[in-house]
């Protein structure tokens, strides 16, 4: 596989995995079942974590 195509494929797979983790997070109000740190960083992770105004406002 062409290196550029391999990079695109990896990016798409990571994106899909992120949204699977987000589904776990939405399903669990404690937010403990999701492993978002594996797929997100910086503001994407901060806004998705429980307690942020992104998903679970306190």
N, CA, C, O and CB atoms as a CASP TS submission, in Angstrom:
PFRMAT TS
TARGET T0000
AUTHOR 0000-0000-0000
METHOD Language model
MODEL 1
PARENT N/A
ATOM      1  N   UNK     1       0.846  -1.182   0.000  1.00  0.00           N
ATOM      2  CA  UNK     1       0.000   0.000   0.000  1.00  0.00           C
ATOM      3  C   UNK     1       0.891   1.245   0.000  1.00  0.00           C
ATOM      4  O   UNK     1       1.910   1.298   0.689  1.00  0.00           O
ATOM      5  CB  UNK     1      -0.962  -0.001   1.228  1.00  0.00           C
ATOM      6  N   UNK     2       0.506   2.188  -0.744  1.00  0.00           N
ATOM      7  CA  UNK     2       1.170   3.493  -0.833  1.00  0.00           C
ATOM      8  C   UNK     2       1.199   4.133   0.563  1.00  0.00           C
ATOM      9  O   UNK     2       0.183   4.112   1.256  1.00  0.00           O
ATOM     10  CB  UNK     2       0.436   4.429  -1.863  1.00  0.00           C
ATOM     11  N   UNK     3       2.326   4.696   0.990  1.00  0.00           N
ATOM     12  CA  UNK     3       2.419   5.308   2.324  1.00  0.00           C
ATOM     13  C   UNK     3       1.362   6.381   2.584  1.00  0.00           C
ATOM     14  O   UNK     3       0.849   6.484   3.698  1.00  0.00           O
ATOM     15  CB  UNK     3       3.785   5.912   2.506  1.00  0.00           C
ATOM     16  N   UNK     4       1.038   7.169   1.581  1.00  0.00           N
ATOM     17  CA  UNK     4       0.014   8.205   1.767  1.00  0.00           C
ATOM     18  C   UNK     4      -1.353   7.564   2.006  1.00  0.00           C
ATOM     19  O   UNK     4      -2.119   8.014   2.858  1.00  0.00           O
ATOM     20  CB  UNK     4      -0.043   9.145   0.536  1.00  0.00           C
ATOM     21  N   UNK     5      -1.642   6.529   1.260  1.00  0.00           N
ATOM     22  CA  UNK     5      -2.918   5.827   1.436  1.00  0.00           C
ATOM     23  C   UNK     5      -2.978   5.135   2.795  1.00  0.00           C
ATOM     24  O   UNK     5      -4.028   5.105   3.435  1.00  0.00           O
ATOM     25  CB  UNK     5      -3.125   4.798   0.311  1.00  0.00           C
ATOM     26  N   UNK     6      -1.849   4.580   3.232  1.00  0.00           N
ATOM     27  CA  UNK     6      -1.790   3.942   4.553  1.00  0.00           C
ATOM     28  C   UNK     6      -2.053   4.959   5.655  1.00  0.00           C
ATOM     29  O   UNK     6      -2.744   4.656   6.628  1.00  0.00           O
ATOM     30  CB  UNK     6      -0.421   3.269   4.771  1.00  0.00           C
ATOM     31  N   UNK     7      -1.511   6.155   5.510  1.00  0.00           N
ATOM     32  CA  UNK     7      -1.735   7.218   6.492  1.00  0.00           C
ATOM     33  C   UNK     7      -3.201   7.624   6.529  1.00  0.00           C
ATOM     34  O   UNK     7      -3.766   7.816   7.605  1.00  0.00           O
ATOM     35  CB  UNK     7      -0.861   8.436   6.174  1.00  0.00           C
ATOM     36  N   UNK     8      -3.807   7.754   5.378  1.00  0.00           N
ATOM     37  CA  UNK     8      -5.238   8.101   5.316  1.00  0.00           C
ATOM     38  C   UNK     8      -6.082   7.018   5.970  1.00  0.00           C
ATOM     39  O   UNK     8      -7.009   7.316   6.724  1.00  0.00           O
ATOM     40  CB  UNK     8      -5.687   8.308   3.855  1.00  0.00           C
ATOM     41  N   UNK     9      -5.762   5.764   5.680  1.00  0.00           N
ATOM     42  CA  UNK     9      -6.506   4.644   6.264  1.00  0.00           C
ATOM     43  C   UNK     9      -6.383   4.642   7.778  1.00  0.00           C
ATOM     44  O   UNK     9      -7.370   4.435   8.482  1.00  0.00           O
ATOM     45  CB  UNK     9      -6.009   3.310   5.696  1.00  0.00           C
ATOM     46  N   UNK    10      -5.177   4.871   8.281  1.00  0.00           N
ATOM     47  CA  UNK    10      -4.969   4.914   9.728  1.00  0.00           C
ATOM     48  C   UNK    10      -5.748   6.064  10.359  1.00  0.00           C
ATOM     49  O   UNK    10      -6.331   5.902  11.431  1.00  0.00           O
ATOM     50  CB  UNK    10      -3.476   5.049  10.050  1.00  0.00           C
ATOM     51  N   UNK    11      -5.761   7.208   9.711  1.00  0.00           N
ATOM     52  CA  UNK    11      -6.497   8.361  10.238  1.00  0.00           C
ATOM     53  C   UNK    11      -7.988   8.073  10.305  1.00  0.00           C
ATOM     54  O   UNK    11      -8.640   8.418  11.291  1.00  0.00           O
ATOM     55  CB  UNK    11      -6.242   9.600   9.376  1.00  0.00           C
ATOM     56  N   UNK    12      -8.530   7.452   9.281  1.00  0.00           N
ATOM     57  CA  UNK    12      -9.963   7.126   9.260  1.00  0.00           C
ATOM     58  C   UNK    12     -10.285   6.101  10.344  1.00  0.00           C
ATOM     59  O   UNK    12     -11.304   6.225  11.023  1.00  0.00           O
ATOM     60  CB  UNK    12     -10.384   6.585   7.867  1.00  0.00           C
ATOM     61  N   UNK    13      -9.444   5.108  10.512  1.00  0.00           N
ATOM     62  CA  UNK    13      -9.677   4.093  11.545  1.00  0.00           C
ATOM     63  C   UNK    13      -9.616   4.703  12.950  1.00  0.00           C
ATOM     64  O   UNK    13     -10.399   4.334  13.825  1.00  0.00           O
ATOM     65  CB  UNK    13      -8.644   2.959  11.419  1.00  0.00           C
ATOM     66  N   UNK    14      -8.697   5.622  13.158  1.00  0.00           N
ATOM     67  CA  UNK    14      -8.602   6.303  14.450  1.00  0.00           C
ATOM     68  C   UNK    14      -9.839   7.155  14.696  1.00  0.00           C
ATOM     69  O   UNK    14     -10.359   7.186  15.811  1.00  0.00           O
ATOM     70  CB  UNK    14      -7.335   7.175  14.513  1.00  0.00           C
ATOM     71  N   UNK    15     -10.306   7.835  13.679  1.00  0.00           N
ATOM     72  CA  UNK    15     -11.517   8.648  13.779  1.00  0.00           C
ATOM     73  C   UNK    15     -12.719   7.776  14.147  1.00  0.00           C
ATOM     74  O   UNK    15     -13.517   8.146  15.008  1.00  0.00           O
ATOM     75  CB  UNK    15     -11.780   9.391  12.452  1.00  0.00           C
ATOM     76  N   UNK    16     -12.846   6.637  13.504  1.00  0.00           N
ATOM     77  CA  UNK    16     -13.947   5.706  13.810  1.00  0.00           C
ATOM     78  C   UNK    16     -13.845   5.216  15.252  1.00  0.00           C
ATOM     79  O   UNK    16     -14.850   5.143  15.959  1.00  0.00           O
ATOM     80  CB  UNK    16     -13.933   4.500  12.835  1.00  0.00           C
ATOM     81  N   UNK    17     -12.633   4.881  15.686  1.00  0.00           N
ATOM     82  CA  UNK    17     -12.438   4.399  17.058  1.00  0.00           C
ATOM     83  C   UNK    17     -12.790   5.484  18.071  1.00  0.00           C
ATOM     84  O   UNK    17     -13.365   5.195  19.121  1.00  0.00           O
ATOM     85  CB  UNK    17     -10.984   3.935  17.265  1.00  0.00           C
ATOM     86  N   UNK    18     -12.448   6.722  17.758  1.00  0.00           N
ATOM     87  CA  UNK    18     -12.801   7.844  18.636  1.00  0.00           C
ATOM     88  C   UNK    18     -14.311   7.897  18.841  1.00  0.00           C
ATOM     89  O   UNK    18     -14.780   8.038  19.971  1.00  0.00           O
ATOM     90  CB  UNK    18     -12.292   9.182  18.048  1.00  0.00           C
ATOM     91  N   UNK    19     -15.069   7.786  17.761  1.00  0.00           N
ATOM     92  CA  UNK    19     -16.519   7.884  17.887  1.00  0.00           C
ATOM     93  C   UNK    19     -17.124   6.666  18.567  1.00  0.00           C
ATOM     94  O   UNK    19     -18.178   6.787  19.191  1.00  0.00           O
ATOM     95  CB  UNK    19     -17.144   8.068  16.526  1.00  0.00           C
ATOM     96  N   UNK    20     -16.508   5.516  18.473  1.00  0.00           N
ATOM     97  CA  UNK    20     -16.969   4.357  19.248  1.00  0.00           C
ATOM     98  C   UNK    20     -16.770   4.623  20.739  1.00  0.00           C
ATOM     99  O   UNK    20     -17.625   4.281  21.556  1.00  0.00           O
ATOM    100  CB  UNK    20     -16.212   3.065  18.819  1.00  0.00           C
ATOM    101  N   UNK    21     -15.642   5.232  21.086  1.00  0.00           N
ATOM    102  CA  UNK    21     -15.402   5.588  22.481  1.00  0.00           C
ATOM    103  C   UNK    21     -16.387   6.659  22.944  1.00  0.00           C
ATOM    104  O   UNK    21     -16.844   6.625  24.086  1.00  0.00           O
ATOM    105  CB  UNK    21     -13.960   6.077  22.670  1.00  0.00           C
ATOM    106  N   UNK    22     -16.714   7.598  22.079  1.00  0.00           N
ATOM    107  CA  UNK    22     -17.694   8.622  22.435  1.00  0.00           C
ATOM    108  C   UNK    22     -19.056   7.994  22.712  1.00  0.00           C
ATOM    109  O   UNK    22     -19.773   8.444  23.606  1.00  0.00           O
ATOM    110  CB  UNK    22     -17.810   9.668  21.315  1.00  0.00           C
ATOM    111  N   UNK    23     -19.416   6.970  21.964  1.00  0.00           N
ATOM    112  CA  UNK    23     -20.679   6.272  22.229  1.00  0.00           C
ATOM    113  C   UNK    23     -20.658   5.663  23.624  1.00  0.00           C
ATOM    114  O   UNK    23     -21.657   5.723  24.340  1.00  0.00           O
ATOM    115  CB  UNK    23     -20.934   5.174  21.168  1.00  0.00           C
ATOM    116  N   UNK    24     -19.535   5.079  24.016  1.00  0.00           N
ATOM    117  CA  UNK    24     -19.409   4.527  25.371  1.00  0.00           C
ATOM    118  C   UNK    24     -19.565   5.631  26.405  1.00  0.00           C
ATOM    119  O   UNK    24     -20.224   5.447  27.429  1.00  0.00           O
ATOM    120  CB  UNK    24     -18.049   3.815  25.551  1.00  0.00           C
ATOM    121  N   UNK    25     -18.959   6.774  26.134  1.00  0.00           N
ATOM    122  CA  UNK    25     -19.038   7.892  27.058  1.00  0.00           C
ATOM    123  C   UNK    25     -20.475   8.393  27.208  1.00  0.00           C
ATOM    124  O   UNK    25     -20.934   8.639  28.323  1.00  0.00           O
ATOM    125  CB  UNK    25     -18.134   9.022  26.590  1.00  0.00           C
ATOM    126  N   UNK    26     -21.175   8.541  26.100  1.00  0.00           N
ATOM    127  CA  UNK    26     -22.576   8.977  26.157  1.00  0.00           C
ATOM    128  C   UNK    26     -23.441   7.970  26.908  1.00  0.00           C
ATOM    129  O   UNK    26     -24.383   8.359  27.599  1.00  0.00           O
ATOM    130  CB  UNK    26     -23.128   9.184  24.742  1.00  0.00           C
ATOM    131  N   UNK    27     -23.135   6.691  26.782  1.00  0.00           N
ATOM    132  CA  UNK    27     -23.939   5.645  27.421  1.00  0.00           C
ATOM    133  C   UNK    27     -23.662   5.533  28.918  1.00  0.00           C
ATOM    134  O   UNK    27     -24.482   4.988  29.657  1.00  0.00           O
ATOM    135  CB  UNK    27     -23.675   4.305  26.754  1.00  0.00           C
ATOM    136  N   UNK    28     -22.529   6.037  29.371  1.00  0.00           N
ATOM    137  CA  UNK    28     -22.132   5.912  30.775  1.00  0.00           C
ATOM    138  C   UNK    28     -21.967   7.308  31.373  1.00  0.00           C
ATOM    139  O   UNK    28     -20.980   7.988  31.093  1.00  0.00           O
ATOM    140  CB  UNK    28     -20.809   5.090  30.915  1.00  0.00           C
ATOM    141  N   UNK    29     -22.907   7.732  32.178  1.00  0.00           N
ATOM    142  CA  UNK    29     -22.874   9.093  32.717  1.00  0.00           C
ATOM    143  C   UNK    29     -21.672   9.344  33.621  1.00  0.00           C
ATOM    144  O   UNK    29     -21.330  10.501  33.870  1.00  0.00           O
ATOM    145  CB  UNK    29     -24.142   9.371  33.482  1.00  0.00           C
ATOM    146  N   UNK    30     -21.026   8.298  34.117  1.00  0.00           N
ATOM    147  CA  UNK    30     -19.825   8.509  34.925  1.00  0.00           C
ATOM    148  C   UNK    30     -18.614   8.753  34.044  1.00  0.00           C
ATOM    149  O   UNK    30     -17.621   9.319  34.501  1.00  0.00           O
ATOM    150  CB  UNK    30     -19.574   7.310  35.837  1.00  0.00           C
ATOM    151  N   UNK    31     -18.682   8.338  32.796  1.00  0.00           N
ATOM    152  CA  UNK    31     -17.587   8.543  31.857  1.00  0.00           C
ATOM    153  C   UNK    31     -16.387   7.656  32.093  1.00  0.00           C
ATOM    154  O   UNK    31     -15.315   7.902  31.540  1.00  0.00           O
ATOM    155  CB  UNK    31     -17.158   9.946  31.906  1.00  0.00           C
ATOM    156  N   UNK    32     -16.550   6.632  32.904  1.00  0.00           N
ATOM    157  CA  UNK    32     -15.408   5.783  33.254  1.00  0.00           C
ATOM    158  C   UNK    32     -15.183   4.620  32.295  1.00  0.00           C
ATOM    159  O   UNK    32     -14.127   3.988  32.338  1.00  0.00           O
ATOM    160  CB  UNK    32     -15.595   5.246  34.634  1.00  0.00           C
ATOM    161  N   UNK    33     -16.135   4.328  31.444  1.00  0.00           N
ATOM    162  CA  UNK    33     -15.993   3.186  30.545  1.00  0.00           C
ATOM    163  C   UNK    33     -15.280   3.536  29.248  1.00  0.00           C
ATOM    164  O   UNK    33     -14.814   2.643  28.540  1.00  0.00           O
ATOM    165  CB  UNK    33     -17.344   2.615  30.232  1.00  0.00           C
ATOM    166  N   UNK    34     -15.191   4.796  28.932  1.00  0.00           N
ATOM    167  CA  UNK    34     -14.557   5.215  27.677  1.00  0.00           C
ATOM    168  C   UNK    34     -13.067   5.459  27.889  1.00  0.00           C
ATOM    169  O   UNK    34     -12.642   5.857  28.974  1.00  0.00           O
ATOM    170  CB  UNK    34     -15.234   6.491  27.124  1.00  0.00           C
ATOM    171  N   UNK    35     -12.294   5.222  26.866  1.00  0.00           N
ATOM    172  CA  UNK    35     -10.849   5.461  26.908  1.00  0.00           C
ATOM    173  C   UNK    35     -10.486   6.491  25.840  1.00  0.00           C
ATOM    174  O   UNK    35      -9.769   6.186  24.887  1.00  0.00           O
ATOM    175  CB  UNK    35     -10.050   4.131  26.692  1.00  0.00           C
ATOM    176  N   UNK    36     -10.982   7.696  26.009  1.00  0.00           N
ATOM    177  CA  UNK    36     -10.768   8.736  25.005  1.00  0.00           C
ATOM    178  C   UNK    36      -9.321   9.185  24.896  1.00  0.00           C
ATOM    179  O   UNK    36      -8.903   9.659  23.840  1.00  0.00           O
ATOM    180  CB  UNK    36     -11.626   9.917  25.314  1.00  0.00           C
ATOM    181  N   UNK    37      -8.552   9.048  25.960  1.00  0.00           N
ATOM    182  CA  UNK    37      -7.159   9.489  25.916  1.00  0.00           C
ATOM    183  C   UNK    37      -6.372   8.742  24.847  1.00  0.00           C
ATOM    184  O   UNK    37      -5.320   9.203  24.404  1.00  0.00           O
ATOM    185  CB  UNK    37      -6.499   9.296  27.277  1.00  0.00           C
ATOM    186  N   UNK    38      -6.872   7.620  24.449  1.00  0.00           N
ATOM    187  CA  UNK    38      -6.210   6.843  23.407  1.00  0.00           C
ATOM    188  C   UNK    38      -6.413   7.462  22.018  1.00  0.00           C
ATOM    189  O   UNK    38      -5.608   7.243  21.113  1.00  0.00           O
ATOM    190  CB  UNK    38      -6.729   5.408  23.420  1.00  0.00           C
ATOM    191  N   UNK    39      -7.487   8.230  21.860  1.00  0.00           N
ATOM    192  CA  UNK    39      -7.854   8.746  20.541  1.00  0.00           C
ATOM    193  C   UNK    39      -7.965  10.261  20.453  1.00  0.00           C
ATOM    194  O   UNK    39      -8.079  10.801  19.353  1.00  0.00           O
ATOM    195  CB  UNK    39      -9.140   8.154  20.130  1.00  0.00           C
ATOM    196  N   UNK    40      -7.936  10.954  21.576  1.00  0.00           N
ATOM    197  CA  UNK    40      -8.116  12.408  21.553  1.00  0.00           C
ATOM    198  C   UNK    40      -7.097  13.079  22.463  1.00  0.00           C
ATOM    199  O   UNK    40      -6.575  12.471  23.397  1.00  0.00           O
ATOM    200  CB  UNK    40      -9.550  12.789  21.983  1.00  0.00           C
ATOM    201  N   UNK    41      -6.834  14.316  22.174  1.00  0.00           N
ATOM    202  CA  UNK    41      -5.908  15.102  22.990  1.00  0.00           C
ATOM    203  C   UNK    41      -6.359  16.555  22.963  1.00  0.00           C
ATOM    204  O   UNK    41      -7.244  16.939  22.198  1.00  0.00           O
ATOM    205  CB  UNK    41      -4.434  14.964  22.477  1.00  0.00           C
ATOM    206  N   UNK    42      -5.745  17.330  23.797  1.00  0.00           N
ATOM    207  CA  UNK    42      -5.951  18.769  23.811  1.00  0.00           C
ATOM    208  C   UNK    42      -7.427  19.127  24.007  1.00  0.00           C
ATOM    209  O   UNK    42      -8.101  18.542  24.855  1.00  0.00           O
ATOM    210  CB  UNK    42      -5.431  19.381  22.519  1.00  0.00           C
ATOM    211  N   UNK    43      -7.919  20.069  23.237  1.00  0.00           N
ATOM    212  CA  UNK    43      -9.285  20.561  23.446  1.00  0.00           C
ATOM    213  C   UNK    43     -10.340  19.501  23.106  1.00  0.00           C
ATOM    214  O   UNK    43     -11.425  19.518  23.688  1.00  0.00           O
ATOM    215  CB  UNK    43      -9.522  21.813  22.603  1.00  0.00           C
ATOM    216  N   UNK    44     -10.053  18.593  22.189  1.00  0.00           N
ATOM    217  CA  UNK    44     -11.023  17.528  21.870  1.00  0.00           C
ATOM    218  C   UNK    44     -11.243  16.636  23.088  1.00  0.00           C
ATOM    219  O   UNK    44     -12.373  16.241  23.375  1.00  0.00           O
ATOM    220  CB  UNK    44     -10.534  16.676  20.662  1.00  0.00           C
ATOM    221  N   UNK    45     -10.179  16.323  23.793  1.00  0.00           N
ATOM    222  CA  UNK    45     -10.298  15.492  24.986  1.00  0.00           C
ATOM    223  C   UNK    45     -10.951  16.269  26.123  1.00  0.00           C
ATOM    224  O   UNK    45     -11.844  15.757  26.796  1.00  0.00           O
ATOM    225  CB  UNK    45      -8.920  14.975  25.420  1.00  0.00           C
ATOM    226  N   UNK    46     -10.515  17.482  26.333  1.00  0.00           N
ATOM    227  CA  UNK    46     -11.053  18.301  27.421  1.00  0.00           C
ATOM    228  C   UNK    46     -12.558  18.511  27.275  1.00  0.00           C
ATOM    229  O   UNK    46     -13.296  18.394  28.254  1.00  0.00           O
ATOM    230  CB  UNK    46     -10.341  19.653  27.465  1.00  0.00           C
ATOM    231  N   UNK    47     -13.012  18.812  26.087  1.00  0.00           N
ATOM    232  CA  UNK    47     -14.439  19.083  25.907  1.00  0.00           C
ATOM    233  C   UNK    47     -15.292  17.830  25.975  1.00  0.00           C
ATOM    234  O   UNK    47     -16.502  17.923  26.179  1.00  0.00           O
ATOM    235  CB  UNK    47     -14.667  19.768  24.591  1.00  0.00           C
ATOM    236  N   UNK    48     -14.694  16.667  25.811  1.00  0.00           N
ATOM    237  CA  UNK    48     -15.461  15.419  25.857  1.00  0.00           C
ATOM    238  C   UNK    48     -15.483  14.796  27.249  1.00  0.00           C
ATOM    239  O   UNK    48     -16.323  13.939  27.522  1.00  0.00           O
ATOM    240  CB  UNK    48     -14.889  14.425  24.869  1.00  0.00           C
ATOM    241  N   UNK    49     -14.586  15.204  28.125  1.00  0.00           N
ATOM    242  CA  UNK    49     -14.507  14.585  29.444  1.00  0.00           C
ATOM    243  C   UNK    49     -15.710  14.954  30.307  1.00  0.00           C
ATOM    244  O   UNK    49     -16.240  16.061  30.213  1.00  0.00           O
ATOM    245  CB  UNK    49     -13.217  14.999  30.144  1.00  0.00           C
ATOM    246  N   UNK    50     -16.132  14.014  31.149  1.00  0.00           N
ATOM    247  CA  UNK    50     -17.219  14.313  32.090  1.00  0.00           C
ATOM    248  C   UNK    50     -16.881  15.530  32.936  1.00  0.00           C
ATOM    249  O   UNK    50     -15.740  15.699  33.364  1.00  0.00           O
ATOM    250  CB  UNK    50     -17.499  13.103  32.997  1.00  0.00           C
ATOM    251  N   UNK    51     -17.861  16.366  33.172  1.00  0.00           N
ATOM    252  CA  UNK    51     -17.649  17.565  33.953  1.00  0.00           C
ATOM    253  C   UNK    51     -17.402  18.798  33.106  1.00  0.00           C
ATOM    254  O   UNK    51     -17.495  19.925  33.594  1.00  0.00           O
ATOM    255  CB  UNK    51     -16.509  17.362  34.874  1.00  0.00           C
ATOM    256  N   UNK    52     -17.089  18.586  31.844  1.00  0.00           N
ATOM    257  CA  UNK    52     -16.905  19.744  30.956  1.00  0.00           C
ATOM    258  C   UNK    52     -18.280  20.192  30.483  1.00  0.00           C
ATOM    259  O   UNK    52     -19.260  19.461  30.623  1.00  0.00           O
ATOM    260  CB  UNK    52     -15.969  19.397  29.732  1.00  0.00           C
ATOM    261  N   UNK    53     -18.345  21.349  29.944  1.00  0.00           N
ATOM    262  CA  UNK    53     -19.626  21.820  29.424  1.00  0.00           C
ATOM    263  C   UNK    53     -19.953  21.175  28.085  1.00  0.00           C
ATOM    264  O   UNK    53     -21.027  21.403  27.529  1.00  0.00           O
ATOM    265  CB  UNK    53     -19.614  23.337  29.282  1.00  0.00           C
ATOM    266  N   UNK    54     -19.019  20.359  27.558  1.00  0.00           N
ATOM    267  CA  UNK    54     -19.245  19.712  26.276  1.00  0.00           C
ATOM    268  C   UNK    54     -20.296  18.624  26.323  1.00  0.00           C
ATOM    269  O   UNK    54     -21.195  18.604  25.483  1.00  0.00           O
ATOM    270  CB  UNK    54     -17.975  19.141  25.776  1.00  0.00           C
ATOM    271  N   UNK    55     -20.206  17.707  27.297  1.00  0.00           N
ATOM    272  CA  UNK    55     -21.128  16.572  27.341  1.00  0.00           C
ATOM    273  C   UNK    55     -21.954  16.496  28.607  1.00  0.00           C
ATOM    274  O   UNK    55     -23.172  16.331  28.554  1.00  0.00           O
ATOM    275  CB  UNK    55     -20.370  15.310  27.186  1.00  0.00           C
ATOM    276  N   UNK    56     -21.294  16.615  29.742  1.00  0.00           N
ATOM    277  CA  UNK    56     -21.965  16.412  31.012  1.00  0.00           C
ATOM    278  C   UNK    56     -21.826  17.634  31.906  1.00  0.00           C
ATOM    279  O   UNK    56     -21.036  17.610  32.850  1.00  0.00           O
ATOM    280  CB  UNK    56     -21.412  15.184  31.710  1.00  0.00           C
ATOM    281  N   UNK    57     -22.560  18.685  31.639  1.00  0.00           N
ATOM    282  CA  UNK    57     -22.435  19.875  32.479  1.00  0.00           C
ATOM    283  C   UNK    57     -22.778  19.572  33.928  1.00  0.00           C
ATOM    284  O   UNK    57     -23.692  18.798  34.210  1.00  0.00           O
ATOM    285  CB  UNK    57     -23.333  20.988  31.957  1.00  0.00           C
ATOM    286  N   UNK    58     -22.053  20.176  34.828  1.00  0.00           N
ATOM    287  CA  UNK    58     -22.314  19.947  36.256  1.00  0.00           C
ATOM    288  C   UNK    58     -23.331  20.910  36.784  1.00  0.00           C
ATOM    289  O   UNK    58     -23.671  20.861  37.966  1.00  0.00           O
ATOM    290  CB  UNK    58     -21.042  20.063  37.063  1.00  0.00           C
TER
END
